Amino acid sequence: MEITGRVKVVGPQQQVSASFVKRELVITTEEQYPQSIMIEFVQDKVDLIDKLQPGDLVTVSINLGGREWVNPQGETKYFNSIKGWRVQKTGSAQAPEPAASGYTSTTGQTYTEEEHDDMPF
């Protein structure tokens, strides 16, 4: 799977144990409802995000993972993980363009919030 977005945070390398290292990357998708997605890079993949800067447009190849865990009280919990394994930089750091604050009707006329506000709430 792949996910595309702008780099929001490039986390520091974390030495979890003597033999396990990880690093987190947060990207924000560029869609109608942007999502901030945390992607984890582990072991030999942590170096893949060294040269990334906030604002860079990237496409990240990911694997989804999930696991089940039973806590000491006997309750079953489920966890998901998103692990990155490849990063392609598709654009340089820049401020995202502001989203248009209007919509176009089926007749082709564009309405903005200021011009057309008949919503009851």
Stockholm file with secondary structure:
# STOCKHOLM 1.0

chainA/1-121         MEITGRVKVVGPQQQVSASFVKRELVITTEEQYPQSIMIEFVQDKVDLIDKLQPGDLVTVSINLGGREWVNPQGETKYFNSIKGWRVQKTGSAQAPEPAASGYTSTTGQTYTEEEHDDMPF
#=GR chainA/1-121 SS CEEEEEEEEECCCEEEETTEEEEEEEEECCSSSCCEEEEEEEGGGGGGGTTCCTTCEEEEEEEEEEEEEECTTSCEEEEEEEEEEEEEEEECCCCCCCCCSEEECTTSCEEETTTCCCCCC
#=GC SS_cons         CEEEEEEEEECCCEEEETTEEEEEEEEECCSSSCCEEEEEEEGGGGGGGTTCCTTCEEEEEEEEEEEEEECTTSCEEEEEEEEEEEEEEEECCCCCCCCCSEEECTTSCEEETTTCCCCCC
//
